[in-house]
Amino acid sequence: MRQPINNCARHTLQGLPAIRRNGRGCQPGFTLVEMLVVLLIVGMVSGLLFDGAAQLMGMQARLDGQLIRLRGEALRADWLRQVVQGLQPDYADGKQIFKGSPRGFSGLSTNAALPG
């Protein structure tokens, strides 16, 4: 006569986690070594993810700095273009006749100029 398969043997055959025996029978569970291996793997993966995230944030900060510098120069160029496009002639004997030099210019403009 064949013996019926008990719960411990059934769990082992099904490939479930290690079986732990106690006074009441057997219960499925994980061993300490299995838990340590899982924690080690999770720690390594999270370390790699945090390192990648830190590198990504550093690249983003450098890119933001470059964009701010480029945007500032573009804004200054656009402001100058608008002021020059708004230049208006004054009367020949007027005080605001257009005058220019390599370091600056003055005259009437329909567009506002920044102070300074």
Secondary structure, 3 states (H helix, E strand, C coil): CCCCCCHHHHHHHHCCCCEEEECCEEEECCCHHHHHHHHHHHHHHHHHHHHHHHHHHHHHHHHHHHHHHHHHHHHHHHHHHHHHHCEECCCCCCCCCCEEECCEEECEECCCCCCC
